[in-house]
Amino acid sequence: MIKIVNELREILTNIARELKELKETVKMSTILNKEVLDVYEAAVLTGYKVSYIHKLSSAGTDLPIYSSSGNGKLFFKRLELLEWMTKHKRNNFTDFQNNVNKYLARKTA
């Protein structure tokens, strides 16, 4: 009897985990299909906390923010937000190596 209860508990735990994953997938799919996001959806898309997005918005960063007149509610255009997230590319080793080669080529020329 205890074995059956434990098996059922494990099955229910797995179902709950899968439902949570499905809920997150549906939420992200919904966000990816929207053109304008609120601050909570922007947090999901960026992976930042809502409080950090508010901090960025008040700090005068280049975060592309829109607000409706009067109520202070923040909105974000999804494509602009994605562009903002990817505009500061970090060089990988190949980029670094190419820069060194270009520099050395200029020095020897």
N, C-alpha and C positions, 0 to 999 in steps of 0.2 A: 504494500500500500504506500509506504513512504517513497519507494522507488518511483511509483507512478506519479505521485505528487511532485517529486523533484523533476521528473521528465516534463510534466505539464508546466512547471514553473520556468524551466529552461526554454520551452517552446514559446511561452508567453513573453519572456524576456527578449527572445529573438524577434518575435513579431513586433514588439514595441520598438526595438532598435531599427528594424526595417521601415516601420511607419514613420519614425523620426527622420530617417534618411530620405524617404519619399517626400515628406513634407518640405524638407530643405531643398530638394530638387525642384519641386513645384514652385516654391518661393523664388528660387533663382531663375527659373524659366519665365515666370511672370515678370520679374524685374528686367530680364533681358529683352522682353517684348514691349516694354513701356518706353516711351520717349522721354517723359519727365518723371523724376523720382522725388519722393519726399526724403527727409533726412534719415529716416529709418531704413528705407530701401537703399539709399546711398551708402549707409553703414554696411549693409550686407554685401553690396557690390564691391566696396573698397576693402572690406575686412577691418575697417577702423571702428572704434566705439563711437556711438552717437555724441558723447561728450567731447571726443577729440575733433570730430567734424565741426561742432559748435566752436571749439577753441580755434580751429583753423579759420573759420569764417569771421571771427571777431579779431583775429590777429593781423588782418590785412594781407593775407597770402594771395597767391594767384589762383586759388581754388575757384572754379567757375560757379558762382552762386546766384540764384535768383530768389526774390521774395515777393510775396503778394503784398499789395499796399495795405498798410495798417496793422495786420495781425502778426507780422514778423515770422511767419512760417517760411522755412527755407525749402527751395526746390533746386533740382539739379537736372541738367540735360544729360542723359545717359552717355551719349557719344562724346560730349565735351568732358565729362568726368573720366571716361576711359582714356581720352587723349591726355588729360592732365596727369593721370596715373602713370603714363608711359613716356612722358616727354623728357625725363632725365635718365638717359641711357647710361648705364655703367659699362665701362670698357672691360671686356674679358681679356684673357691672356693673348689671344690672337690679335685683338685690336691694339694692345700694348706693344706687341712684337712688330706689328705693321708701323706704328708710330715711331718706334726706335729705328726701324729700317729706313723710313723716310728721313728722319733726322740725320742718320749717318750718311745717307745718300747726299743730302744737302751739304754736309760738312766736307765730304770728299770731292764735291764738284767744284 
